[in-house]
Amino acid sequence: MIEKPAVIWVAVVSLAWLGGITWAFLRALGSRSDRGGLVFRWLITVALYAGAVAYVVKLDYRIPWWTAAGMTGLFVLWTPAVRRLLFMPWTSIFDGGVEPPKPKPLYSIAQAKRQQGLYVEAAQAVREQLAKFRGDFRGVLLLAQIQAEDMKDLDSAELTLVRHCANPKVSPRQYAAAMTQLADWHLQVEQDTCSARLALERIIERYPESELALMAAQRVAHLEGMDKILEAKRNPRRIVMPEPLPNAGLLDTALILRPVQEDPARLAAQYEQHLAEHPHDSVVREELAVLYADGLQRLDLALRELARMISTPHQPPQRVAHWLNVLANLQIRHGAGYEAVRQTLEKIVTDFPELPAAKGARSRINHLKLEMQAVAAPKPDKKLGVYENNIGLKYGLPPQRAGAPAVETETPAPGRSTGEP
């Protein structure tokens, strides 16, 4: 006969064990395909367990002989489920498991019809998939691509993207990708820079002071150059070649043949005027910084422009690391000193330790003194070798051996053979 405290302790432990198992199986209930079977097993288990506990209490905590039979029944009932729970994560590696695959849209039919030139049927196939999977960005972008590039209906493509972006659940990345693609289509299909600018400005208005807004502003700043390219395509102009310089090979110096270098001060003024209109154009600002340092010998102005870009918030880490490397290059070329260059490179290591640029910065710090010495060392002038005079006028001379008498030969006239074949 079992003592009453022992039975209570066993009941508490068993209830805790059953509670843990219940929690585990309830978590798995949401992803199992046989939910009905799992619930049925638990109902039978709870009924048998409650009946057994009540019967034991009625018999003054004596465990009847048929308890073993009940446990055997529960073992048989739960063995398949426990086996699947314990071993299915390992066996599913080989057989794929029993969980059905997650449904996803299939656009292979639409792609095939598009390759065949059936653009209307391809758009209809995409719409059928979007009816089943609403808001699928890949399908929306494919439908707009068919409308814009294949059907040349840019208005419908824009309507498709705008309707999708009107959903507040659209992520910022998707919105920026959709508007950027719409701007590209305005440039490629209609060559309309004004509409492309409006599409990019939507990103700036919706997500101001963000990395996406900086990238959109960067593209807006370069649309002026795109205007010139499109105008040149629409109205190609004839390029008049200048007259060639007579007797160029007889000149005493080749300096006259070098292209005329543009005035650095004038080019810097053009860059400054462009940045006054588009202050977020980092490409032009970087070119201006290099021009300040190398062209005008004003390292302080170059440092000011690079520091402005580095301190701008929401800049991508890769760009900031690149600008720090550019700053270090300018400091080395213009003698800023070892400590200044080392601090610039260490900023890459401390601010962006996870980027590959940090590894390169560590390597540059280790070899910084050698790099600075190589840049500061004067480069020797390269001299050509000394050659024998009139070496190009000798013809048919046999090779001379050491100690052999010189062989006199007659220099043949042009077009005359010197011997028998």
RORO-163212 format. One line per field, with one value per residue (C-alpha): residue number from 0; residue in one letter; x, y, z negated. Coordinates in Angstrom, 3 decimals. Each point is the difference from the previous one (the first is absolute). Example, Ala and Ser with C-alpha at 12.3 -4.5 7.8 and 13.67 -1.06 7.14 Angstrom:
// residues 2
i = (0_1)
aa = (a_s)
x = (12.300_1.370)
y = (-4.500_3.440)
z = (-7.800_0.660)
//
This chain:
// residues 421
i = (0_1_2_3_4_5_6_7_8_9_10_11_12_13_14_15_16_17_18_19_20_21_22_23_24_25_26_27_28_29_30_31_32_33_34_35_36_37_38_39_40_41_42_43_44_45_46_47_48_49_50_51_52_53_54_55_56_57_58_59_60_61_62_63_64_65_66_67_68_69_70_71_72_73_74_75_76_77_78_79_80_81_82_83_84_85_86_87_88_89_90_91_92_93_94_95_96_97_98_99_100_101_102_103_104_105_106_107_108_109_110_111_112_113_114_115_116_117_118_119_120_121_122_123_124_125_126_127_128_129_130_131_132_133_134_135_136_137_138_139_140_141_142_143_144_145_146_147_148_149_150_151_152_153_154_155_156_157_158_159_160_161_162_163_164_165_166_167_168_169_170_171_172_173_174_175_176_177_178_179_180_181_182_183_184_185_186_187_188_189_190_191_192_193_194_195_196_197_198_199_200_201_202_203_204_205_206_207_208_209_210_211_212_213_214_215_216_217_218_219_220_221_222_223_224_225_226_227_228_229_230_231_232_233_234_235_236_237_238_239_240_241_242_243_244_245_246_247_248_249_250_251_252_253_254_255_256_257_258_259_260_261_262_263_264_265_266_267_268_269_270_271_272_273_274_275_276_277_278_279_280_281_282_283_284_285_286_287_288_289_290_291_292_293_294_295_296_297_298_299_300_301_302_303_304_305_306_307_308_309_310_311_312_313_314_315_316_317_318_319_320_321_322_323_324_325_326_327_328_329_330_331_332_333_334_335_336_337_338_339_340_341_342_343_344_345_346_347_348_349_350_351_352_353_354_355_356_357_358_359_360_361_362_363_364_365_366_367_368_369_370_371_372_373_374_375_376_377_378_379_380_381_382_383_384_385_386_387_388_389_390_391_392_393_394_395_396_397_398_399_400_401_402_403_404_405_406_407_408_409_410_411_412_413_414_415_416_417_418_419_420)
aa = (m_i_e_k_p_a_v_i_w_v_a_v_v_s_l_a_w_l_g_g_i_t_w_a_f_l_r_a_l_g_s_r_s_d_r_g_g_l_v_f_r_w_l_i_t_v_a_l_y_a_g_a_v_a_y_v_v_k_l_d_y_r_i_p_w_w_t_a_a_g_m_t_g_l_f_v_l_w_t_p_a_v_r_r_l_l_f_m_p_w_t_s_i_f_d_g_g_v_e_p_p_k_p_k_p_l_y_s_i_a_q_a_k_r_q_q_g_l_y_v_e_a_a_q_a_v_r_e_q_l_a_k_f_r_g_d_f_r_g_v_l_l_l_a_q_i_q_a_e_d_m_k_d_l_d_s_a_e_l_t_l_v_r_h_c_a_n_p_k_v_s_p_r_q_y_a_a_a_m_t_q_l_a_d_w_h_l_q_v_e_q_d_t_c_s_a_r_l_a_l_e_r_i_i_e_r_y_p_e_s_e_l_a_l_m_a_a_q_r_v_a_h_l_e_g_m_d_k_i_l_e_a_k_r_n_p_r_r_i_v_m_p_e_p_l_p_n_a_g_l_l_d_t_a_l_i_l_r_p_v_q_e_d_p_a_r_l_a_a_q_y_e_q_h_l_a_e_h_p_h_d_s_v_v_r_e_e_l_a_v_l_y_a_d_g_l_q_r_l_d_l_a_l_r_e_l_a_r_m_i_s_t_p_h_q_p_p_q_r_v_a_h_w_l_n_v_l_a_n_l_q_i_r_h_g_a_g_y_e_a_v_r_q_t_l_e_k_i_v_t_d_f_p_e_l_p_a_a_k_g_a_r_s_r_i_n_h_l_k_l_e_m_q_a_v_a_a_p_k_p_d_k_k_l_g_v_y_e_n_n_i_g_l_k_y_g_l_p_p_q_r_a_g_a_p_a_v_e_t_e_t_p_a_p_g_r_s_t_g_e_p)
x = (0.000_1.375_0.151_-2.301_2.804_1.814_-3.144_-0.499_3.613_-0.342_-3.232_1.604_3.023_-2.169_-2.227_3.069_1.295_-3.355_-0.150_3.373_-0.979_-3.302_1.797_2.368_-2.780_-2.185_2.859_0.322_-3.761_0.059_2.329_-1.192_-2.161_-1.712_-1.461_-3.126_2.004_2.074_-3.081_-1.605_3.070_0.009_-3.695_0.489_3.130_-1.707_-3.044_2.110_2.206_-2.969_-1.742_3.175_0.586_-3.600_0.090_3.289_-1.358_-3.168_2.090_1.944_2.959_0.439_1.067_-2.091_1.487_-1.471_2.129_2.652_-2.569_-1.036_3.600_0.583_-2.994_1.291_3.421_-1.486_-2.174_2.843_2.913_-0.575_-0.410_3.065_2.038_-0.933_0.705_3.455_1.280_-1.833_2.425_2.773_-1.861_-1.478_3.512_-0.202_-3.697_-1.174_-2.357_-3.780_-0.785_-1.534_2.048_-0.970_-2.063_1.673_-0.826_1.238_0.806_1.551_-3.079_0.082_3.726_-0.496_-2.816_2.102_2.863_-2.446_-1.138_-3.458_0.122_-3.723_-0.188_3.129_-1.505_-3.193_2.007_1.712_-3.341_-1.317_2.895_-0.430_-3.678_1.165_2.977_-0.964_2.806_2.772_2.613_1.724_-3.229_-0.892_3.415_-0.245_-3.431_1.234_3.064_-2.148_-2.185_2.885_2.658_-2.027_-3.375_1.463_-2.843_1.840_-3.198_-1.320_3.367_0.060_-3.565_0.954_2.946_-1.849_-2.904_2.403_1.939_-3.230_-0.187_1.385_1.526_2.459_3.565_2.211_2.351_-2.838_-1.348_3.426_0.606_-3.362_0.485_3.583_-1.109_-2.761_2.567_2.171_-2.963_-0.773_3.567_0.212_-3.462_-1.062_3.330_-1.859_2.280_-2.732_-2.156_3.068_0.815_-3.545_0.205_3.288_-1.291_-2.837_2.622_1.458_-3.444_-1.102_3.256_1.841_3.313_0.660_2.505_-2.632_-0.555_3.750_0.225_-3.017_1.468_3.227_-1.843_-1.968_3.259_1.231_-3.161_1.373_2.795_-2.602_-1.829_3.075_0.422_-3.626_0.192_3.087_-1.874_-2.970_2.086_3.379_2.549_2.823_3.460_2.447_3.487_2.798_2.650_2.942_3.199_2.425_3.358_-0.924_2.800_2.659_-0.763_2.717_-2.406_-3.263_-1.397_-2.051_-1.897_-1.249_-3.673_-0.690_-0.626_-3.089_0.570_-0.429_-1.454_-2.611_-0.902_-0.278_-2.372_-2.213_-0.051_-0.867_-2.874_-1.345_0.226_-1.831_-3.017_0.513_1.794_-0.478_1.949_2.839_1.649_0.622_0.974_2.626_1.375_0.099_1.962_2.596_0.174_0.555_2.903_1.714_-0.921_-0.028_2.282_-2.642_-0.102_-2.017_-2.879_0.137_-0.209_-3.004_-1.929_0.823_-0.844_-3.372_-0.855_1.313_-2.017_-3.244_-2.459_-1.520_2.989_0.768_2.961_1.780_-0.011_1.256_2.861_0.814_0.124_2.293_2.362_-0.125_0.796_2.975_1.282_-0.169_1.747_2.817_0.462_0.108_2.114_-2.560_2.178_0.025_-2.271_-2.716_-0.100_0.038_-2.954_-1.979_0.611_-0.704_-3.391_-0.905_1.045_-1.892_-3.175_-0.416_1.718_-2.359_0.806_2.788_1.367_1.003_2.359_1.535_0.387_1.860_2.345_0.622_0.748_2.592_1.751_-0.799_3.571_1.183_-2.906_0.744_3.706_-0.819_-2.252_2.469_3.062_0.999_-0.572_3.149_-0.163_-0.096_2.763_0.040_2.876_2.885_-0.225_2.324_-0.346_-1.596_-1.050_-3.070_2.060_2.017_-1.190_1.030_2.967_0.922_0.618_3.644_1.927_2.692_3.376_-1.444_0.955_-2.600_-2.090_-0.464_-3.408_-1.577_-3.104_-2.550_-2.162_-3.671_-1.931_3.156_0.801_3.430_0.429_-1.362_-2.860)
y = (0.000_3.382_2.845_2.961_2.691_-2.075_-0.239_3.757_0.612_-2.345_1.718_3.458_-1.122_-1.719_3.069_2.198_-2.431_-0.083_3.815_0.258_-2.502_1.821_3.308_-1.570_-1.644_3.095_1.957_-2.632_-0.035_3.083_-1.591_-3.626_-1.455_-2.623_2.433_-2.087_-3.103_1.944_1.398_-3.450_-1.519_2.691_-0.466_-3.742_0.608_2.534_-2.267_-3.045_2.011_1.556_-3.371_-1.649_2.705_-0.148_-3.794_0.014_2.525_-2.070_-3.108_1.822_0.735_-3.602_-0.366_-2.718_-2.649_1.400_3.145_-1.766_-0.714_3.677_1.165_-2.457_1.421_3.535_-1.107_-1.482_3.085_2.496_-1.891_1.207_3.613_-0.074_-1.694_2.700_2.731_-1.309_-1.393_1.951_2.978_-2.434_-2.183_3.037_0.820_-3.028_-0.450_3.629_-0.533_-0.205_3.682_1.318_2.674_3.574_1.240_2.683_1.723_-1.568_2.309_-2.556_-0.008_3.779_-0.045_-2.605_1.967_3.137_-1.695_-1.072_3.582_-0.577_3.031_0.281_-3.670_0.402_2.963_-1.980_-2.930_2.352_1.467_-3.512_-0.624_3.388_-0.810_-2.966_1.729_3.627_2.455_-2.215_2.574_-2.273_-0.493_3.689_0.932_-2.647_1.236_3.592_-1.124_-1.725_3.070_2.482_-1.863_-2.378_1.671_3.551_1.056_1.994_1.513_-3.452_-0.979_3.127_-0.663_-3.560_1.158_2.916_-2.236_-2.456_2.754_1.482_-2.954_1.156_-3.458_0.499_0.067_3.035_-2.099_-1.148_3.529_1.366_-2.838_0.570_3.760_-0.421_-2.511_2.365_2.784_-2.312_-0.797_3.694_0.490_-3.110_-0.109_3.644_1.794_2.231_1.318_2.089_-3.046_-1.902_2.819_-0.044_-3.740_0.373_2.951_-2.192_-2.038_3.152_1.229_-3.319_-0.916_3.269_-0.041_-3.634_-1.976_-0.530_3.759_0.592_-2.525_1.536_3.503_-1.323_-1.153_3.231_1.946_-1.933_0.384_3.213_-1.953_-2.482_2.906_0.744_-3.644_-0.333_3.277_-1.253_-3.171_1.950_2.590_-1.498_2.585_-0.396_-0.116_2.031_-1.411_2.586_0.099_-2.275_1.659_-0.029_-1.723_-1.142_-2.565_2.625_2.214_0.516_-0.605_-1.880_2.418_1.732_-3.241_-0.276_0.885_3.321_-0.450_1.702_2.686_-1.583_3.215_0.185_-3.667_0.454_2.923_-2.210_-2.692_2.551_1.364_-3.529_-0.783_3.206_-1.421_-3.653_-0.113_-3.779_-0.906_-1.896_-0.976_3.601_0.998_-2.747_1.163_3.560_-1.128_-1.757_3.058_2.287_-2.143_-1.031_2.851_3.033_-1.319_0.816_-3.019_1.919_0.534_-3.668_-1.054_2.265_-1.588_-3.563_0.721_1.355_-3.227_-2.216_1.833_-0.058_-2.358_-3.079_-0.504_-3.655_-1.323_-1.139_3.542_1.524_-2.518_0.826_3.734_-0.601_-1.900_2.865_2.407_-2.125_-0.076_3.786_0.401_-2.293_1.728_3.466_-0.680_0.176_-2.037_-3.543_0.583_1.720_-2.816_-2.666_1.622_0.062_-3.704_-0.942_1.678_-2.611_-2.801_1.342_1.157_-2.878_-3.095_-2.343_1.356_-1.370_3.557_-0.347_-2.862_2.073_2.959_-2.170_-1.155_3.583_1.079_-2.780_1.114_3.708_1.224_-1.953_1.337_3.581_-0.439_-1.419_2.961_2.576_-1.501_1.820_-2.004_-0.345_0.985_-2.916_0.147_-1.905_-2.310_0.879_-1.730_-0.309_2.702_-0.831_-3.401_0.141_0.561_-3.208_-2.816_-3.635_0.101_-3.502_-0.464_0.657_-2.555_0.902_0.297_-0.388_2.546_2.485_-0.946_2.686_0.019_2.153_1.832_-0.897_2.498_0.027_-2.804_-1.937_-3.496_-0.685_-3.666_-3.209_-1.620)
z = (0.000_1.031_-2.481_0.541_0.230_2.604_2.110_-0.249_1.024_2.961_1.041_-0.180_2.019_2.567_0.322_0.521_2.590_1.775_-0.127_1.708_2.644_0.481_0.539_2.517_1.981_-0.062_1.546_2.683_0.520_2.163_2.579_-0.053_2.712_-2.255_-2.523_-0.426_-0.932_-2.487_-1.745_-0.073_-1.678_-2.641_-0.786_-0.513_-2.098_-2.276_-0.434_-0.893_-2.331_-1.827_-0.337_-1.297_-2.603_-1.189_-0.232_-1.934_-2.493_-0.429_-0.773_-2.710_2.309_1.051_3.627_1.737_2.231_3.213_-0.269_2.053_2.681_0.086_0.229_2.809_1.844_-0.426_1.200_3.141_0.478_-0.295_1.531_3.615_-1.095_-2.260_2.722_2.487_-2.532_-0.895_3.283_2.693_-0.135_0.967_2.475_1.767_1.185_2.287_0.777_-0.164_-2.945_0.026_-0.242_3.227_1.776_-0.598_2.930_2.083_3.278_3.218_2.886_2.354_2.265_0.247_0.774_2.725_1.642_-0.207_1.825_2.699_0.497_-1.500_-2.265_-0.696_-1.017_-2.127_-1.855_-0.566_-1.420_-2.437_-1.078_-0.711_-2.372_-1.642_-0.611_-2.115_-1.604_-0.493_-0.499_1.389_0.995_2.487_1.921_-0.118_1.368_2.730_1.073_0.159_1.928_2.622_0.308_0.252_1.976_2.172_0.475_-0.103_-2.292_-2.634_-1.441_-0.921_-1.453_-2.143_-1.163_-0.964_-2.100_-1.590_-1.060_-1.578_-1.789_-1.374_-2.401_-3.379_-0.545_2.850_-1.314_0.671_2.138_2.225_0.369_0.924_2.462_1.666_0.392_1.190_2.611_1.099_0.421_2.120_2.240_0.460_1.192_2.168_1.572_0.204_-0.639_-2.442_-2.726_-1.621_-0.756_-1.163_-2.391_-1.405_-0.604_-1.905_-2.000_-1.282_-1.866_-1.567_-1.069_-1.484_-1.784_-0.728_-1.835_0.879_2.030_2.705_0.245_0.378_2.824_1.739_-0.353_1.480_3.111_0.264_0.005_3.041_2.061_1.495_1.619_1.225_1.671_2.053_0.976_1.091_1.910_1.791_0.969_1.303_1.860_0.841_1.032_2.424_-1.490_2.086_-0.246_-0.099_2.659_-0.823_-1.068_2.944_-0.499_-3.533_0.037_0.738_-2.990_-2.576_-2.885_-0.439_-2.592_2.666_0.621_-3.569_-0.577_-1.615_-3.721_-1.402_-2.567_-3.498_-1.430_2.742_-0.413_-3.783_0.548_2.179_-2.673_-2.699_2.083_0.522_-3.717_-0.864_1.870_-1.002_-3.366_-0.376_3.149_-1.654_3.291_1.059_-3.545_-0.085_3.368_-1.346_-3.064_2.155_2.263_-2.996_-1.214_3.238_2.311_-2.285_-2.778_-2.640_-2.271_-2.585_2.454_1.013_-3.657_-0.458_2.873_-1.037_-3.645_1.073_1.818_-2.806_-2.655_2.002_-1.754_1.660_2.307_0.891_-2.010_3.166_1.384_-3.232_-0.112_3.626_-0.748_-2.967_2.288_2.504_-2.819_-1.051_3.605_0.255_-3.349_1.103_3.346_-1.533_-3.096_-2.795_-2.376_-1.329_-3.004_2.046_2.545_-2.725_-1.785_3.247_0.633_-3.620_0.302_2.637_-2.347_-3.016_1.769_2.478_-1.426_1.868_3.468_2.235_0.112_-3.669_0.876_2.767_-2.363_-2.538_2.733_1.112_-3.568_-0.337_3.197_-0.218_-0.463_3.031_2.064_-0.991_0.770_3.434_0.811_-1.296_1.741_3.207_3.148_2.147_3.641_2.374_2.621_3.234_0.812_2.333_3.350_2.961_2.600_3.347_-1.251_2.172_3.175_-0.242_2.193_0.315_-2.372_-1.238_-3.708_-0.939_-2.016_-2.471_1.728_3.499_2.681_1.000_2.994_2.598_1.594_2.566_-0.955_2.687_1.671_-0.935_1.656_1.023_-1.225_-1.557_0.760_1.278_-1.863)
//
